[in-house]
Amino acid sequence: MNFNRALNILKKNDMTLVESANDNVVVTCRKRIQDHINRVKYFYNILVESGQIPLEDIDIKRVMKHDADKLKYNNLKRQALRYCGDRQLTQEEKQQINDVVMEHIKSNPHHCEYWGAGDYKSLGINCKEMYDTFLYEMCADWAATSEENGNSLMGWCDKVVNNKFMFTEHQVDLIYSVCTYLKDYIDPSLKRDYGLKSIKLSQLW
Ligand SMILES: [Zn+2]
């Protein structure tokens, strides 16, 4: 376990490892996203410092703004609906969740869905036009998500590469080489439960 890194993340986010969602679920959602963004930066930085990314594909300025749109209040509110556990969502609420996810993945080129037709449930999305510079950011994103959820990064690659997302041979080699490198930096002790799953809709806002 990398204690320094764990402490640093906790300090930055003012959180304990198991955070119960407080009465303002939007605040908890914001913390969760900020934590995710910090992890993406951490993994991207590893790639930059270790020379895994060719210089022309490095874009620190862009990665510093990774997922910034998710932090807008209206987006946080719609995202928060996903965690309501006490009653069925209305059709309109379900639509709001769908909209906020689709708006994000269709306007951010670090997501495969930006490049090919389809939504977040689709299989066979054509990502062959995706530039390498975005693939490195995507791998850092996947590593961050694996760490948060305690899931296997390589397991995720095996599940989605050339199944959910269709890539060229060059892209497949890049993804596997980068993720194989990053997987050793994933710290399973930093898996996080934000307590969001037990949110009652009445607590929403
Ligand atoms: Zn994203």
Residues whose N, C-alpha, C, O or C-beta is under 5 A from the ligand:
A	BS01	ZN	D67
